[in-house]
Amino acid sequence: MSTPIRIGIAGYGNLGRGVEAALAKNPDMTLVGIFSRRPPESLAALDPAAPVFAMDALGERTGDIDVLMLCGGSKSDLPEQGPALAARFNTVDSFDTHARIPEYFDAVDAPARAGGKTALISAGWDPGMFSINRAYGEALLPDGATYTFWGRGLSQGHSDAIRRVPGVAAGVQYTIPSQEAIDRVRSGERPELSTRDKHTRECFVVLEPGADADEVRAAIVGMPNYFADYDTTVEFISDEALRRDHDAMPHGGFVIRSGNTTDAQAQVIEYRLALESNPEFTASVLVAYARAVHRLNQQGRTGAVTVLDVPPGLLSPKTPAQLRAELL
């Protein structure tokens, strides 16, 4: 049996816990350590025996981590941590601010190349698995239109963004797709839909003592790249109500490509996810791509990469011969 891939987890929120859980399902990987900005003694890992360290200890571990999983938020953590850590480690992250992915890619690419490391950015399900299916749809049906619908579900990235608004003590955000829009797309109509036509966003927010509700609402509703292009509602609730009613993290959605192979023949491709736990599924995607990143780096591929650059076979623990025999 080959030596297990040694994994480190940087950041231990919902996504970090999901990565720890996913590693238990992948026997070709082993957890080297969890690295957190919180005091190590205050952190309760899923496995009480899991080694926990301060984030500052990462500088001493460059030789015994094959892939470092960056589990911070896209709003503030990853723009700083991604480039800094990609200079020293092979990394996988879930940066999900779509409009900023090109600049984030460039910011990570240069230090990763300089350090001889491989950094896979923006893994997960969107960006990630949905990105791949958009690419497949466009390639297979060049005469067509692609539509992506999210939800109904809790968005980790958008929830993290609202929690960073001054005056917000806690909060979650749900993305709600328009069933009417989905039905029109599935029919092969190829409608022109604006961002507002496809989704609405609902925010449930716990205010800090003394915070101005109107100021908080305005800051959320007007936030670029997150809420400004959507019809967004903000409801203020108690901390008790948040814990009681919004503890689960479901999500999912659809990628639909509607097109024609000839004028008389309409075709529809649909990829769907129905997730009971957004962070656990996202973490499972990250862990599969950690395997690919390790292999790519061993092959000499350095710099930033995305899911669109990775051959599917590299995600699997099976050999190419097994994949040919079992999946083709």
Buried (B, 14 or more C-beta within 10 A) or exposed (E): EEEBBBBBBBBBBBBBBBBBBBBEEBEEBEBBBBBBEEEBEEBEBBEEEBEBBEBEEBEEBEEEBBBBBBBBBBBEBBBEBBBBBBBBBBBBBBBBBBEBBEEBBEBBBBBBBEBEBBBBBBBBBBBBBBBBBBBBBBEEBEEBBBBBBBBBBBBBBBBBBBBBBEBBEBBBBBBBBBEEBBEBBBEBEBBEBEEEEBBBBBBBBBBEEEBEEEEBBEBBBEBEBBBEBBBBBBEBBEEEEBEEEBEEBBBBBBBBBBBBEEEEEBBBBBBEBEBEBBBBBBBBBBBBBBBBBBBBBEEEBBBBBBBEEBEEBBBBEEEEEEEEEEEE
